[in-house]
Amino acid sequence: MPYQADPLSEKLDKFAEKTGMPALSRKLNSTMPVRFRAIPLVLLAAAVAGLWVQIAVSDLFGYLVVMIAWMVGSGVQAFSAAGNARGAKLDEREAALVRSGHFAGGLAALGVAVLGCFLLGMASVANQVRLGDFWVPGTGTDWFALAFFLLAVEANVATMAASAKLPPDLDDEDDE
């Protein structure tokens, strides 16, 4: 405690330590990035479910589910190997890890976008020639849901790819 002479400051420091926030802050600032495997998969599944809800059930609720999946995925990404929550300067290996994760995420989002454009185009043509009644985006919330879906794909795939490329943790014990 830096305030040995000031009893009020000492009490405030003790109270802050009881909340756990200073310890969490020290941990986040000093540790390696966290490996995320299951959480990005769950968030991708939530984004897909939200897009399905947007298409089949409710415009606003589906949009909100997709947007929340993207927001949580972006928050998770900040603490993964694909993010830099500490704000520190990255060395070459860490920068390469971030780049490769975002490249994989961008490539996945691009693939989904291109395939989606083809499918939506074919659905639109099928609707015009009366071969069926397929869903195509028509409202602003439809387009926003699609945009946030692509952002969720990029963030979560980048997190998974960077986490997969993290080197294994070093053990404290020697196995000699």
C-alpha positions in Angstrom: 0.0 0.0 0.0 1.6 3.3 -1.0 -0.3 5.5 1.5 1.3 4.5 4.8 0.7 7.9 6.4 -2.9 8.5 5.3 -5.4 6.2 7.1 -8.3 7.2 4.7 -6.3 6.1 1.7 -5.3 2.9 3.4 -8.9 2.1 4.1 -9.9 2.9 0.5 -7.1 0.6 -0.8 -8.3 -2.2 1.5 -11.8 -1.8 0.3 -10.7 -1.8 -3.3 -8.8 -5.0 -2.7 -11.9 -6.7 -1.2 -13.8 -6.0 -4.4 -11.2 -8.0 -6.4 -11.0 -5.5 -9.2 -7.3 -4.5 -8.6 -6.3 -8.2 -8.6 -8.3 -8.8 -11.8 -6.6 -5.8 -13.3 -3.2 -7.0 -12.4 -4.0 -10.5 -13.7 -5.2 -9.2 -17.1 -2.2 -6.9 -17.5 0.4 -9.5 -16.7 -0.9 -12.8 -18.2 -0.7 -14.3 -21.6 -3.8 -14.2 -23.8 -6.5 -16.7 -22.9 -7.2 -19.7 -25.2 -10.9 -19.7 -26.2 -12.3 -22.8 -27.9 -15.8 -23.4 -26.8 -17.1 -19.8 -26.3 -16.5 -18.7 -29.9 -18.3 -21.9 -31.1 -21.3 -21.1 -28.9 -21.3 -17.5 -30.1 -21.2 -18.7 -33.7 -24.2 -21.0 -33.0 -26.0 -18.1 -31.4 -25.4 -15.9 -34.4 -26.7 -18.6 -36.8 -29.7 -19.1 -34.5 -30.3 -15.3 -34.4 -30.2 -15.2 -38.2 -32.7 -18.0 -38.4 -34.9 -16.2 -36.0 -34.5 -13.0 -38.1 -35.6 -14.9 -41.2 -38.4 -17.2 -39.8 -39.8 -15.6 -36.6 -39.2 -12.1 -35.6 -37.3 -9.2 -37.3 -36.2 -7.3 -34.2 -35.5 -10.3 -31.9 -33.3 -12.0 -34.4 -31.4 -8.9 -35.1 -30.8 -8.4 -31.4 -29.5 -12.0 -31.0 -27.1 -11.6 -33.9 -25.9 -8.2 -32.6 -25.4 -9.5 -29.1 -23.4 -12.5 -30.4 -21.1 -10.1 -32.3 -20.7 -7.8 -29.2 -19.8 -10.7 -26.9 -17.6 -12.2 -29.5 -15.7 -8.9 -29.9 -15.3 -8.7 -26.1 -14.0 -12.2 -25.9 -11.6 -11.5 -28.8 -10.0 -8.6 -26.9 -8.7 -11.1 -24.3 -7.7 -13.8 -26.8 -4.6 -14.1 -28.8 -6.3 -12.2 -31.6 -6.8 -9.1 -29.4 -4.6 -6.8 -27.4 -6.6 -5.8 -24.3 -3.4 -4.8 -22.5 -2.6 -2.2 -25.1 1.0 -3.2 -25.0 3.3 -3.2 -28.1 3.2 -6.6 -29.6 6.4 -8.5 -30.5 6.8 -10.1 -34.0 5.3 -13.5 -32.9 2.3 -11.9 -31.3 1.7 -9.6 -34.2 1.9 -12.6 -36.6 -0.6 -14.4 -34.4 -3.0 -11.5 -34.5 -2.6 -11.2 -38.3 -3.1 -14.9 -39.0 -6.2 -15.0 -36.7 -7.8 -12.0 -38.4 -6.9 -13.4 -41.9 -8.7 -16.6 -41.1 -11.7 -14.7 -39.7 -11.8 -12.4 -42.7 -11.5 -15.3 -45.1 -14.4 -17.1 -43.4 -16.6 -14.0 -43.4 -15.7 -13.4 -47.1 -16.7 -17.0 -47.9 -20.0 -16.7 -46.1 -20.7 -13.3 -47.8 -19.9 -14.6 -51.3 -21.9 -17.8 -50.8 -24.7 -15.8 -49.2 -24.8 -13.4 -52.1 -25.1 -16.2 -54.6 -27.8 -17.9 -52.6 -29.8 -14.7 -52.1 -29.4 -13.9 -55.8 -30.7 -17.3 -56.8 -33.6 -17.0 -54.3 -34.5 -13.6 -55.8 -34.5 -15.0 -59.3 -36.6 -18.0 -58.2 -39.1 -15.6 -56.6 -39.3 -13.5 -59.8 -40.0 -16.5 -62.0 -42.5 -17.9 -59.4 -40.5 -21.1 -58.5 -41.1 -20.6 -54.9 -41.3 -18.1 -52.1 -37.8 -17.7 -50.7 -36.6 -15.2 -48.1 -34.6 -12.3 -49.3 -33.6 -9.3 -47.2 -36.1 -6.6 -47.5 -36.0 -4.4 -44.4 -33.2 -2.5 -42.7 -33.1 -4.9 -39.8 -32.6 -7.8 -42.3 -29.5 -6.1 -43.7 -28.2 -5.1 -40.3 -28.6 -8.6 -39.1 -26.7 -9.9 -42.1 -23.9 -7.4 -41.5 -23.6 -8.2 -37.8 -23.7 -11.9 -38.7 -20.6 -11.4 -40.9 -18.9 -9.4 -38.1 -19.7 -12.2 -35.6 -18.2 -14.8 -38.0 -15.0 -12.7 -38.4 -14.5 -12.1 -34.7 -15.2 -15.6 -33.5 -13.3 -17.4 -36.2 -10.3 -15.0 -35.7 -10.4 -15.8 -31.9 -10.5 -19.6 -32.6 -7.8 -19.5 -35.2 -5.4 -17.4 -33.0 -6.2 -19.5 -30.0 -5.3 -22.7 -31.9 -2.0 -21.2 -32.9 -0.9 -20.2 -29.4 2.1 -22.1 -28.3 1.5 -24.6 -25.5 1.9 -23.4 -21.9 5.2 -24.0 -20.3 5.2 -26.2 -17.2 6.9 -24.9 -14.1 8.4 -28.3 -13.5 11.3 -29.9 -15.4 10.5 -33.3 -16.8 14.2 -34.5 -16.9 
